[in-house]
Amino acid sequence: MTKAGVVGVVIAVDGPSGSGKSTTARGVASRLGLRYLDTGAMYRALTWAMLRRGVDVDDATAVTAVAADVVIEPGTDPVAPTITADGVDVAVPIRGPAVTRAVSSVSAVPAVRAALVELQRRIIGSGDIVVEGRDIGSVVAPEAQLKIFLVADATARAARRTAELGGSNDLVASTQQDMERRDRLDSSRPASPLRRAVDAVVVDTTDMTLDEVVAHVVALVPAGSATTEGVAP
């Protein structure tokens, strides 16, 4: 159940790796009593399934042929989000290096994006949800009442991602290189590239705490079909 005054809202949170999309989106959803959808986890889950089946992720035809047979089911609880592929809980393995290296190739396949965007739109339904990814405001939910595009200094993003993965500080440089590689691939792909929607609000999280970012986004939720009236400060 959403908190008082928040009805039917769709909040899109986009941005490059390490900009704080997941923590921000989950925090906003929890604060407002909304559902939460991590679209990146869906692409990672599909990639995990491809690797498990021995599919060459650089072969778009092979990926397309298998993609339709994989059942991806994401949970929408911001406190404890889940993700399964063919009934297998893949929340942990999809964050591993093998999936990270391959996910940009799989997510660039037009048939994959078309299928997952359709599923994402079904989950969004009539709203009451915060959705995070790289093409939410521009492609998946262009009608979203609030579109946020998070950015952060490259070094800060790499340090955050390294910490999330439990790595040591000496891995920050290599993490940054990998993130920049993925950003280049995702920004240049023909299908649903990483791109800021023209009406998205840019939020630089480099020098902000998570609480500050969440409060900032909550304050931006528009009046009308969704408001923050009655939500505790």
C-alpha positions as CSV (number, residue, x, y, z in Angstrom):
1,M,0.0,0.0,0.0
2,T,1.4,3.4,-0.9
3,K,1.6,6.2,1.6
4,A,-1.0,8.9,1.6
5,G,-1.2,11.0,-1.5
6,V,1.0,8.8,-3.7
7,V,-1.3,7.2,-6.4
8,G,-0.4,5.8,-9.8
9,V,3.0,7.4,-10.0
10,V,5.8,6.0,-12.2
11,I,9.3,7.2,-11.3
12,A,12.0,6.5,-13.9
13,V,15.6,6.4,-12.6
14,D,18.3,6.1,-15.3
15,G,22.0,6.6,-15.4
16,P,25.4,4.9,-15.9
17,S,26.9,2.2,-13.7
18,G,27.7,3.2,-10.2
19,S,25.7,6.4,-10.3
20,G,23.5,5.1,-7.4
21,K,20.4,4.0,-9.4
22,S,19.7,0.9,-7.3
23,T,20.1,2.3,-3.9
24,T,18.3,5.5,-4.8
25,A,15.4,3.8,-6.5
26,R,15.0,1.3,-3.6
27,G,15.2,4.1,-1.1
28,V,12.6,6.2,-2.9
29,A,10.2,3.2,-3.3
30,S,10.5,2.4,0.3
31,R,10.0,6.0,1.4
32,L,6.8,6.3,-0.7
33,G,5.5,2.8,-0.3
34,L,5.9,2.0,-4.0
35,R,6.9,-1.1,-5.9
36,Y,10.5,-1.3,-7.3
37,L,11.8,-2.8,-10.5
38,D,15.5,-3.3,-11.4
39,T,15.5,-3.7,-15.1
40,G,19.3,-4.2,-15.2
41,A,18.8,-7.4,-13.1
42,M,16.5,-8.7,-15.7
43,Y,19.1,-8.4,-18.5
44,R,21.7,-9.9,-16.1
45,A,19.4,-12.8,-15.4
46,L,18.9,-13.5,-19.1
47,T,22.7,-13.3,-19.6
48,W,23.2,-15.8,-16.8
49,A,20.8,-18.1,-18.5
50,M,22.7,-17.7,-21.8
51,L,26.0,-18.6,-20.2
52,R,24.5,-21.5,-18.3
53,R,23.2,-22.9,-21.6
54,G,26.6,-22.4,-23.3
55,V,25.3,-19.8,-25.8
56,D,27.8,-17.6,-27.6
57,V,26.7,-14.2,-26.2
58,D,28.4,-12.4,-29.2
59,D,26.2,-14.3,-31.6
60,A,23.0,-12.3,-31.8
61,T,21.2,-15.0,-33.8
62,A,21.9,-17.6,-31.1
63,V,20.9,-15.3,-28.3
64,T,17.7,-14.4,-30.1
65,A,16.9,-18.1,-30.6
66,V,17.3,-18.9,-26.9
67,A,15.9,-15.7,-25.3
68,A,12.3,-16.6,-25.9
69,D,12.7,-19.8,-23.9
70,V,14.0,-18.2,-20.7
71,V,11.5,-17.2,-18.0
72,I,12.6,-14.1,-16.1
73,E,10.7,-13.2,-12.9
74,P,11.7,-10.1,-11.0
75,G,10.3,-9.3,-7.6
76,T,9.1,-5.8,-6.8
77,D,9.6,-5.5,-3.1
78,P,12.2,-2.6,-2.5
79,V,13.2,-4.0,0.8
80,A,14.0,-7.5,-0.5
81,P,14.0,-7.6,-4.3
82,T,14.3,-10.9,-6.0
83,I,15.1,-12.2,-9.5
84,T,14.8,-15.7,-10.9
85,A,15.7,-17.2,-14.3
86,D,13.8,-20.4,-15.2
87,G,12.8,-20.7,-11.5
88,V,16.4,-20.4,-10.2
89,D,17.3,-17.7,-7.7
90,V,20.1,-15.8,-9.5
91,A,20.3,-12.7,-7.3
92,V,23.9,-13.5,-6.4
93,P,25.5,-15.0,-9.5
94,I,24.2,-12.2,-11.8
95,R,26.5,-9.8,-10.0
96,G,29.6,-12.0,-10.8
97,P,32.3,-11.0,-13.3
98,A,31.2,-13.5,-16.0
99,V,27.8,-12.0,-16.3
100,T,29.2,-8.4,-16.0
101,R,31.5,-9.0,-18.9
102,A,28.7,-10.5,-21.1
103,V,25.6,-8.5,-20.2
104,S,26.3,-5.6,-22.6
105,S,26.4,-8.1,-25.6
106,V,23.2,-9.8,-24.6
107,S,21.3,-6.5,-23.8
108,A,22.3,-5.1,-27.2
109,V,20.3,-7.7,-29.1
110,P,17.1,-6.0,-30.4
111,A,14.9,-9.1,-29.8
112,V,16.1,-9.3,-26.2
113,R,15.3,-5.6,-25.6
114,A,11.9,-5.9,-27.2
115,A,10.9,-8.9,-25.1
116,L,12.2,-7.5,-21.8
117,V,10.7,-4.0,-22.5
118,E,7.4,-5.6,-23.1
119,L,7.7,-7.5,-19.8
120,Q,8.8,-4.4,-18.0
121,R,5.8,-2.4,-19.2
122,R,3.5,-5.2,-18.1
123,I,5.0,-5.1,-14.6
124,I,4.7,-1.3,-14.5
125,G,1.0,-1.5,-15.4
126,S,-0.9,1.3,-13.8
127,G,2.0,2.6,-11.8
128,D,2.8,2.9,-8.1
129,I,6.4,1.9,-9.0
130,V,10.0,3.2,-9.2
131,V,11.8,1.7,-12.2
132,E,15.6,1.8,-12.6
133,G,17.7,1.1,-15.6
134,R,19.3,2.8,-18.6
135,D,16.4,3.4,-20.9
136,I,13.4,3.8,-18.7
137,G,12.6,7.5,-19.2
138,S,13.5,7.4,-22.9
139,V,12.0,4.0,-24.0
140,V,10.4,1.8,-21.4
141,A,8.2,4.4,-19.7
142,P,8.4,7.8,-21.5
143,E,5.1,8.7,-19.9
144,A,6.6,8.5,-16.4
145,Q,5.6,11.5,-14.2
146,L,9.1,11.9,-12.9
147,K,12.3,11.0,-14.8
148,I,15.6,11.2,-13.0
149,F,19.0,10.8,-14.6
150,L,21.7,10.1,-12.1
151,V,25.4,11.0,-12.7
152,A,28.5,10.9,-10.7
153,D,32.3,11.4,-11.0
154,A,33.8,8.3,-12.7
155,T,36.2,7.6,-9.8
156,A,33.3,7.9,-7.3
157,R,31.2,5.5,-9.3
158,A,34.1,3.0,-9.5
159,A,34.7,3.2,-5.8
160,R,31.0,2.6,-5.0
161,R,30.8,-0.4,-7.4
162,T,34.0,-1.9,-6.0
163,A,32.6,-1.6,-2.4
164,E,29.3,-3.1,-3.5
165,L,31.2,-6.2,-4.8
166,G,33.3,-6.4,-1.7
167,G,36.6,-5.6,-3.5
168,S,39.6,-3.8,-2.1
169,N,40.7,-0.3,-3.0
170,D,43.3,-1.5,-5.4
171,L,40.6,-2.8,-7.7
172,V,39.0,0.6,-8.2
173,A,41.0,1.5,-11.3
174,S,40.1,-1.8,-13.1
175,T,36.5,-1.4,-12.0
176,Q,36.4,2.0,-13.5
177,Q,37.8,0.8,-16.8
178,D,35.2,-2.0,-17.0
179,M,32.4,0.5,-16.2
180,E,33.5,2.9,-18.8
181,R,33.7,0.1,-21.3
182,R,30.1,-0.9,-20.5
183,D,28.9,2.7,-20.7
184,R,30.5,3.1,-24.1
185,L,28.8,-0.1,-25.4
186,D,25.5,0.7,-23.8
187,S,25.5,4.3,-25.1
188,S,26.3,3.3,-28.7
189,R,24.0,0.3,-29.2
190,P,21.3,0.8,-31.8
191,A,18.5,-0.6,-29.6
192,S,17.5,1.5,-26.6
193,P,20.9,3.1,-25.9
194,L,21.8,4.6,-22.5
195,R,20.5,8.1,-23.0
196,R,19.0,10.9,-20.9
197,A,15.4,11.6,-21.7
198,V,15.0,15.3,-22.7
199,D,12.7,16.0,-19.8
200,A,14.7,14.1,-17.2
201,V,16.1,15.9,-14.1
202,V,19.9,15.4,-13.8
203,V,21.1,14.7,-10.3
204,D,24.8,14.6,-9.6
205,T,25.3,12.2,-6.7
206,T,29.1,12.5,-6.4
207,D,29.0,14.5,-3.2
208,M,25.6,13.5,-1.8
209,T,24.8,10.9,0.7
210,L,22.1,8.3,-0.1
211,D,19.7,9.9,2.3
212,E,20.2,13.3,0.5
213,V,19.7,11.8,-2.9
214,V,16.5,10.0,-1.8
215,A,15.1,13.1,-0.2
216,H,15.9,15.2,-3.3
217,V,14.1,12.7,-5.6
218,V,11.1,12.4,-3.3
219,A,10.8,16.2,-3.2
220,L,10.6,16.2,-7.0
221,V,7.6,13.9,-7.2
222,P,5.0,16.0,-9.0
223,A,1.5,16.9,-7.8
224,G,-1.5,15.7,-9.8
225,S,-1.8,12.0,-10.4
226,A,0.9,11.5,-7.7
227,T,1.8,13.8,-4.8
228,T,3.9,13.6,-1.6
229,E,1.2,15.1,0.5
230,G,1.1,13.3,3.8
231,V,4.5,11.7,3.4
232,A,6.6,12.3,6.5
233,P,9.7,14.5,5.9
